């Protein structure tokens, strides 16, 4: 599965045909509270099942005050 990590500006290959968003983020060594998961240009929650053919992007959450 191809995953684009916006913070690092790189594509990585994850060895999984199906994986939920939370497990994907953990496998990438990221924290779920610091990222958004985008599947096929739509933000999804961490419990959504991601499949091999999906276009996956991991975007950084930016907060401030």
N, CA, C and O atoms as a printed pandas DataFrame, in Angstrom:
     atom_number atom_name residue_name chain_id  residue_number  x_coord  y_coord  z_coord
0              1         N          UNK        A               1    0.848   -1.169    0.000
1              2        CA          UNK        A               1    0.000    0.000    0.000
2              3         C          UNK        A               1    0.898    1.237    0.000
3              4         O          UNK        A               1    1.801    1.356    0.829
4              5         N          UNK        A               2    0.647    2.152   -0.928
5              6        CA          UNK        A               2    1.402    3.396   -1.016
6              7         C          UNK        A               2    0.774    4.437   -0.087
7              8         O          UNK        A               2   -0.439    4.649   -0.109
8              9         N          UNK        A               3    1.605    5.077    0.722
9             10        CA          UNK        A               3    1.139    6.097    1.652
10            11         C          UNK        A               3    2.042    7.318    1.515
11            12         O          UNK        A               3    3.266    7.206    1.578
12            13         N          UNK        A               4    1.427    8.485    1.327
13            14        CA          UNK        A               4    2.182    9.726    1.276
14            15         C          UNK        A               4    2.126   10.382    2.649
15            16         O          UNK        A               4    1.042   10.633    3.176
16            17         N          UNK        A               5    3.298   10.662    3.234
17            18        CA          UNK        A               5    3.376   11.337    4.526
18            19         C          UNK        A               5    3.761   12.786    4.256
19            20         O          UNK        A               5    4.890   13.086    3.869
20            21         N          UNK        A               6    2.803   13.668    4.468
21            22        CA          UNK        A               6    2.978   15.086    4.128
22            23         C          UNK        A               6    4.113   15.732    4.913
23            24         O          UNK        A               6    4.900   16.488    4.344
24            25         N          UNK        A               7    4.210   15.449    6.197
25            26        CA          UNK        A               7    5.235   16.070    7.052
26            27         C          UNK        A               7    6.644   15.800    6.526
27            28         O          UNK        A               7    7.510   16.673    6.554
28            29         N          UNK        A               8    6.852   14.584    6.052
29            30        CA          UNK        A               8    8.178   14.190    5.559
30            31         C          UNK        A               8    8.300   14.339    4.053
31            32         O          UNK        A               8    9.376   14.141    3.489
32            33         N          UNK        A               9    7.195   14.689    3.398
33            34        CA          UNK        A               9    7.148   14.849    1.943
34            35         C          UNK        A               9    7.722   13.636    1.214
35            36         O          UNK        A               9    8.573   13.761    0.334
36            37         N          UNK        A              10    7.228   12.453    1.609
37            38        CA          UNK        A              10    7.707   11.233    0.964
38            39         C          UNK        A              10    6.611   10.177    0.915
39            40         O          UNK        A              10    5.670   10.184    1.708
40            41         N          UNK        A              11    6.768    9.279   -0.036
41            42        CA          UNK        A              11    5.899    8.121   -0.150
42            43         C          UNK        A              11    6.573    6.939    0.510
43            44         O          UNK        A              11    7.783    6.753    0.381
44            45         N          UNK        A              12    5.790    6.138    1.218
45            46        CA          UNK        A              12    6.301    4.909    1.808
46            47         C          UNK        A              12    5.387    3.769    1.390
47            48         O          UNK        A              12    4.213    3.980    1.085
48            49         N          UNK        A              13    5.928    2.574    1.379
49            50        CA          UNK        A              13    5.153    1.383    1.069
50            51         C          UNK        A              13    4.888    0.643    2.372
51            52         O          UNK        A              13    5.819    0.314    3.108
52            53         N          UNK        A              14    3.618    0.383    2.653
53            54        CA          UNK        A              14    3.224   -0.368    3.842
54            55         C          UNK        A              14    2.783   -1.747    3.370
55            56         O          UNK        A              14    1.954   -1.875    2.469
56            57         N          UNK        A              15    3.347   -2.768    3.987
57            58        CA          UNK        A              15    3.058   -4.144    3.597
58            59         C          UNK        A              15    1.734   -4.605    4.214
59            60         O          UNK        A              15    1.722   -5.287    5.239
60            61         N          UNK        A              16    0.628   -4.226    3.583
61            62        CA          UNK        A              16   -0.698   -4.619    4.056
62            63         C          UNK        A              16   -1.692   -4.474    2.907
63            64         O          UNK        A              16   -1.663   -3.495    2.162
64            65         N          UNK        A              17   -2.573   -5.468    2.780
65            66        CA          UNK        A              17   -3.646   -5.362    1.799
66            67         C          UNK        A              17   -4.817   -4.577    2.377
67            68         O          UNK        A              17   -5.484   -3.823    1.669
68            69         N          UNK        A              18   -5.061   -4.767    3.689
69            70        CA          UNK        A              18   -6.112   -4.041    4.407
70            71         C          UNK        A              18   -5.589   -3.727    5.801
71            72         O          UNK        A              18   -4.948   -4.562    6.438
72            73         N          UNK        A              19   -5.870   -2.510    6.268
73            74        CA          UNK        A              19   -5.436   -2.098    7.597
74            75         C          UNK        A              19   -6.311   -0.929    8.021
75            76         O          UNK        A              19   -6.690   -0.105    7.189
76            77         N          UNK        A              20   -6.635   -0.848    9.306
77            78        CA          UNK        A              20   -7.413    0.324    9.724
78            79         C          UNK        A              20   -6.472    1.505    9.943
79            80         O          UNK        A              20   -5.263    1.336   10.098
80            81         N          UNK        A              21   -7.042    2.684    9.952
81            82        CA          UNK        A              21   -6.247    3.901   10.027
82            83         C          UNK        A              21   -5.371    3.980   11.261
83            84         O          UNK        A              21   -4.229    4.433   11.181
84            85         N          UNK        A              22   -5.892    3.544   12.408
85            86        CA          UNK        A              22   -5.118    3.599   13.643
86            87         C          UNK        A              22   -3.882    2.723   13.564
87            88         O          UNK        A              22   -2.794    3.148   13.954
88            89         N          UNK        A              23   -4.034    1.509   13.066
89            90        CA          UNK        A              23   -2.886    0.605   12.947
90            91         C          UNK        A              23   -1.875    1.138   11.938
91            92         O          UNK        A              23   -0.668    0.993   12.137
92            93         N          UNK        A              24   -2.349    1.748   10.865
93            94        CA          UNK        A              24   -1.451    2.338    9.869
94            95         C          UNK        A              24   -0.609    3.445   10.489
95            96         O          UNK        A              24    0.609    3.486   10.314
96            97         N          UNK        A              25   -1.266    4.338   11.212
97            98        CA          UNK        A              25   -0.555    5.454   11.837
98            99         C          UNK        A              25    0.472    4.936   12.840
99           100         O          UNK        A              25    1.600    5.427   12.880
100          101         N          UNK        A              26    0.089    3.945   13.651
101          102        CA          UNK        A              26    1.027    3.354   14.609
102          103         C          UNK        A              26    2.200    2.703   13.893
103          104         O          UNK        A              26    3.347    2.856   14.314
104          105         N          UNK        A              27    1.923    1.980   12.813
105          106        CA          UNK        A              27    2.979    1.301   12.055
106          107         C          UNK        A              27    3.973    2.312   11.468
107          108         O          UNK        A              27    5.157    2.012   11.316
108          109         N          UNK        A              28    3.485    3.493   11.145
109          110        CA          UNK        A              28    4.350    4.541   10.603
110          111         C          UNK        A              28    5.102    5.288   11.705
111          112         O          UNK        A              28    5.935    6.146   11.411
112          113         N          UNK        A              29    4.817    4.971   12.961
113          114        CA          UNK        A              29    5.501    5.620   14.077
114          115         C          UNK        A              29    4.987    7.013   14.374
115          116         O          UNK        A              29    5.708    7.841   14.931
116          117         N          UNK        A              30    3.742    7.275   14.003
117          118        CA          UNK        A              30    3.136    8.595   14.226
118          119         C          UNK        A              30    2.083    8.501   15.324
119          120         O          UNK        A              30    1.683    7.404   15.712
120          121         N          UNK        A              31    1.639    9.635   15.818
121          122        CA          UNK        A              31    0.594    9.696   16.834
122          123         C          UNK        A              31   -0.724   10.102   16.187
123          124         O          UNK        A              31   -0.774   11.063   15.420
124          125         N          UNK        A              32   -1.792    9.369   16.497
125          126        CA          UNK        A              32   -3.081    9.598   15.852
126          127         C          UNK        A              32   -3.614   11.007   16.119
127          128         O          UNK        A              32   -4.331   11.550   15.278
128          129         N          UNK        A              33   -3.289   11.607   17.251
129          130        CA          UNK        A              33   -3.759   12.946   17.566
130          131         C          UNK        A              33   -3.050   14.050   16.810
131          132         O          UNK        A              33   -3.458   15.210   16.873
132          133         N          UNK        A              34   -1.992   13.701   16.097
133          134        CA          UNK        A              34   -1.197   14.701   15.382
134          135         C          UNK        A              34   -1.377   14.657   13.872
135          136         O          UNK        A              34   -0.760   15.445   13.155
136          137         N          UNK        A              35   -2.216   13.743   13.375
137          138        CA          UNK        A              35   -2.369   13.587   11.928
138          139         C          UNK        A              35   -3.830   13.426   11.527
139          140         O          UNK        A              35   -4.689   13.097   12.345
140          141         N          UNK        A              36   -4.081   13.665   10.253
141          142        CA          UNK        A              36   -5.357   13.348    9.618
142          143         C          UNK        A              36   -5.086   12.282    8.568
143          144         O          UNK        A              36   -4.058   12.308    7.892
144          145         N          UNK        A              37   -6.005   11.358    8.441
145          146        CA          UNK        A              37   -5.897   10.309    7.432
146          147         C          UNK        A              37   -6.827   10.676    6.278
147          148         O          UNK        A              37   -8.018   10.914    6.479
148          149         N          UNK        A              38   -6.277   10.719    5.087
149          150        CA          UNK        A              38   -7.060   11.056    3.900
150          151         C          UNK        A              38   -7.040    9.858    2.959
151          152         O          UNK        A              38   -5.977    9.388    2.554
152          153         N          UNK        A              39   -8.223    9.375    2.618
153          154        CA          UNK        A              39   -8.358    8.259    1.674
154          155         C          UNK        A              39   -9.111    8.762    0.454
155          156         O          UNK        A              39  -10.245    9.231    0.559
156          157         N          UNK        A              40   -8.468    8.660   -0.705
157          158        CA          UNK        A              40   -9.102    9.077   -1.955
158          159         C          UNK        A              40   -9.679   10.493   -1.845
159          160         O          UNK        A              40  -10.817   10.746   -2.241
160          161         N          UNK        A              41   -8.860   11.423   -1.293
161          162        CA          UNK        A              41   -9.192   12.846   -1.146
162          163         C          UNK        A              41  -10.340   13.126   -0.186
163          164         O          UNK        A              41  -10.988   14.168   -0.290
164          165         N          UNK        A              42  -10.606   12.203    0.759
165          166        CA          UNK        A              42  -11.645   12.396    1.760
166          167         C          UNK        A              42  -11.085   12.045    3.138
167          168         O          UNK        A              42  -10.514   10.971    3.321
168          169         N          UNK        A              43  -11.247   12.945    4.102
169          170        CA          UNK        A              43  -10.766   12.675    5.459
170          171         C          UNK        A              43  -11.596   11.548    6.066
171          172         O          UNK        A              43  -12.824   11.556    5.988
172          173         N          UNK        A              44  -10.909   10.581    6.670
173          174        CA          UNK        A              44  -11.591    9.450    7.308
174          175         C          UNK        A              44  -11.123    9.324    8.751
175          176         O          UNK        A              44  -10.074    9.849    9.124
176          177         N          UNK        A              45  -11.913    8.623    9.558
177          178        CA          UNK        A              45  -11.555    8.385   10.948
178          179         C          UNK        A              45  -10.626    7.183   11.049
179          180         O          UNK        A              45  -10.486    6.407   10.103
180          181         N          UNK        A              46   -9.994    7.042   12.213
181          182        CA          UNK        A              46   -8.987    5.995   12.379
182          183         C          UNK        A              46   -9.558    4.581   12.365
183          184         O          UNK        A              46   -8.791    3.625   12.245
184          185         N          UNK        A              47  -10.866    4.411   12.481
185          186        CA          UNK        A              47  -11.451    3.072   12.469
186          187         C          UNK        A              47  -11.824    2.588   11.065
187          188         O          UNK        A              47  -12.275    1.454   10.908
188          189         N          UNK        A              48  -11.646    3.417   10.062
189          190        CA          UNK        A              48  -11.983    3.057    8.678
190          191         C          UNK        A              48  -10.933    2.097    8.121
191          192         O          UNK        A              48   -9.732    2.282    8.317
192          193         N          UNK        A              49  -11.413    1.069    7.422
193          194        CA          UNK        A              49  -10.525    0.088    6.806
194          195         C          UNK        A              49   -9.960    0.642    5.502
195          196         O          UNK        A              49  -10.704    1.032    4.602
196          197         N          UNK        A              50   -8.639    0.670    5.418
197          198        CA          UNK        A              50   -7.949    1.153    4.226
198          199         C          UNK        A              50   -7.491   -0.049    3.427
199          200         O          UNK        A              50   -7.009   -1.029    3.994
200          201         N          UNK        A              51   -7.639    0.020    2.115
201          202        CA          UNK        A              51   -7.296   -1.113    1.264
202          203         C          UNK        A              51   -6.184   -0.755    0.294
203          204         O          UNK        A              51   -5.897    0.418    0.056
204          205         N          UNK        A              52   -5.571   -1.779   -0.256
205          206        CA          UNK        A              52   -4.384   -1.637   -1.096
206          207         C          UNK        A              52   -4.545   -0.645   -2.241
207          208         O          UNK        A              52   -3.595    0.080   -2.535
208          209         N          UNK        A              53   -5.676   -0.576   -2.889
209          210        CA          UNK        A              53   -5.868    0.301   -4.033
210          211         C          UNK        A              53   -6.206    1.745   -3.685
211          212         O          UNK        A              53   -6.280    2.593   -4.574
212          213         N          UNK        A              54   -6.413    2.036   -2.393
213          214        CA          UNK        A              54   -6.762    3.395   -1.973
214          215         C          UNK        A              54   -5.567    4.335   -2.089
215          216         O          UNK        A              54   -4.420    3.916   -1.937
216          217         N          UNK        A              55   -5.846    5.604   -2.357
217          218        CA          UNK        A              55   -4.819    6.644   -2.322
218          219         C          UNK        A              55   -4.825    7.214   -0.905
219          220         O          UNK        A              55   -5.785    7.867   -0.497
220          221         N          UNK        A              56   -3.756    6.967   -0.163
221          222        CA          UNK        A              56   -3.690    7.334    1.249
222          223         C          UNK        A              56   -2.680    8.462    1.446
223          224         O          UNK        A              56   -1.556    8.410    0.948
224          225         N          UNK        A              57   -3.113    9.484    2.188
225          226        CA          UNK        A              57   -2.218   10.575    2.580
226          227         C          UNK        A              57   -2.344   10.757    4.081
227          228         O          UNK        A              57   -3.438   10.668    4.639
228          229         N          UNK        A              58   -1.221   11.011    4.727
229          230        CA          UNK        A              58   -1.201   11.325    6.148
230          231         C          UNK        A              58   -0.779   12.794    6.266
231          232         O          UNK        A              58    0.354   13.160    5.956
232          233         N          UNK        A              59   -1.719   13.620    6.720
233          234        CA          UNK        A              59   -1.475   15.048    6.813
234          235         C          UNK        A              59   -1.265   15.455    8.266
235          236         O          UNK        A              59   -1.890   14.899    9.169
236          237         N          UNK        A              60   -0.394   16.415    8.487
237          238        CA          UNK        A              60   -0.130   16.919    9.829
238          239         C          UNK        A              60   -1.240   17.854   10.267
239          240         O          UNK        A              60   -1.745   18.652    9.478
240          241         N          UNK        A              61   -1.617   17.746   11.542
241          242        CA          UNK        A              61   -2.582   18.657   12.132
242          243         C          UNK        A              61   -1.803   19.845   12.678
243          244         O          UNK        A              61   -0.814   19.679   13.392
244          245         N          UNK        A              62   -2.257   21.030   12.339
245          246        CA          UNK        A              62   -1.596   22.237   12.812
246          247         C          UNK        A              62   -2.586   22.959   13.734
247          248         O          UNK        A              62   -3.724   23.236   13.355
248          249         N          UNK        A              63   -2.127   23.249   14.936
249          250        CA          UNK        A              63   -2.993   23.966   15.859
250          251         C          UNK        A              63   -2.237   25.151   16.425
251          252         O          UNK        A              63   -1.007   25.190   16.418
252          253         N          UNK        A              64   -2.969   26.076   16.896
253          254        CA          UNK        A              64   -2.339   27.257   17.474
254          255         C          UNK        A              64   -3.344   28.043   18.275
255          256         O          UNK        A              64   -4.518   27.678   18.334
256          257         N          UNK        A              65   -2.912   29.086   18.872
257          258        CA          UNK        A              65   -3.848   29.831   19.676
258          259         C          UNK        A              65   -3.487   31.278   19.784
259          260         O          UNK        A              65   -4.193   32.044   20.439
